[in-house]
Amino acid sequence: SQVFGDSPLFCISGGSYIRTSALEMMNALGYHLRNGYGSSEIGITSVELSSHFDKRNLNSVGFPIPSVSYKIEGGTLRVKSESLCKGTLIDGVYHPSDEWFDTHDLAHVDASGRYYIDGRESDLIISETGENVNPDVLEQKFDFSSFPFLRCFSVLGLNEGGKERIALLLDIEEKATLEQLEELNNYIDSVNSNLPFGFKIMSIYRVDKPLKEEQAIKVSRAQIKKKIEGSAISLLPLLSILEEEKDEEGVEPIIEIFASVLHLPSETIKGSSHFLYDLGGTSLDYFSILEAISTQYGVELEFDPDNPLATPNDFAKRIKEEKK
């Protein structure tokens, strides 16, 4: 009631990406919320007006209004209308707008002509495999509703070691227990294991400051990156918070294989070091490790997506099982 007042009749979500779950929840609570599209430069240009509840929750922004034309070019939505801004002033210099205004919002259109906003072009992550990864779509893969101690999260691209890596940032309450963190970590691993390699979360961090501004409606990835660069937010590897796993007997030669393939000093690798999250390995590196360990120990190790071997300790345990 503080947000909408006592008697809201019609609400429009605004001009950017909104999660389908948020749209469904607000409508289920009784708020007549519809998804629409617009911005300062173009005004309101479309809104989903179907009277059917299922159409309202498609997360479509509807059809462009009669005085507006839409088209998708290069994956982004472009808008033409007489109500567009005619130009912009940059450092006192006037720049006329093109006939078709590039919104830089990722979008698609279905067979009925309904348009959908998929995220911001500037948020796209170029993965190590060259894939264009939309973090908004990737966030939809995670359902953290059963982890009430997780206040907020964000998927974004972070520059690590000269490469842009897909990172998951977690804003976790200080009172979260070790058991809760382990359960959260296991859930993230289970979701991540079913994602294609180019779309996998490469780094998981717990942050020491809120991800979302106190008065903000949603998380701003651009603001988060600025704060990280300015050291206003510190990143703490989630796995380092968990209790250190005891090394398996005979794990040292496997650590040496990891070090050789990944070109890392062996002293920087622990038995519990995760191949992907901690060591930054690639799919090619992983299969090189599989082959090297199989050859050295005379066992046949294959990649199992349902139960992947991720750490030197994992490989040591499997070799013991194979040798029995």
Secondary structure, 3 states (H helix, E strand, C coil): CCCCCCCCCCEECCCCCCCHHHHHHHHHCCCCEECEEEECCCEEEEECCCCCHHHHCCCCCEEECCCEEEEEECCEEEEEECCCCCEEEECCEEEECCCCEEEEEEEEECCCCCEEEEEEHHHCEECCCCCEECHHHHHCCCCCCCCCCEEEEEEEEEEECCEEEEEEEEEECCCCCHHHHHHHHHHHHHHHCCCCHHHCCCEEEEECCCCCCCCCCCCCHHHHHHHHHCCCCCEEEHHHHCCCCCCCCCCHHHHHHHHHHHCCCHHHCCCCCCCCCCCCCCHHHHHHHHHHHHHHHCCCCCCCCCCCCCCHHHHHHHHHHHHC
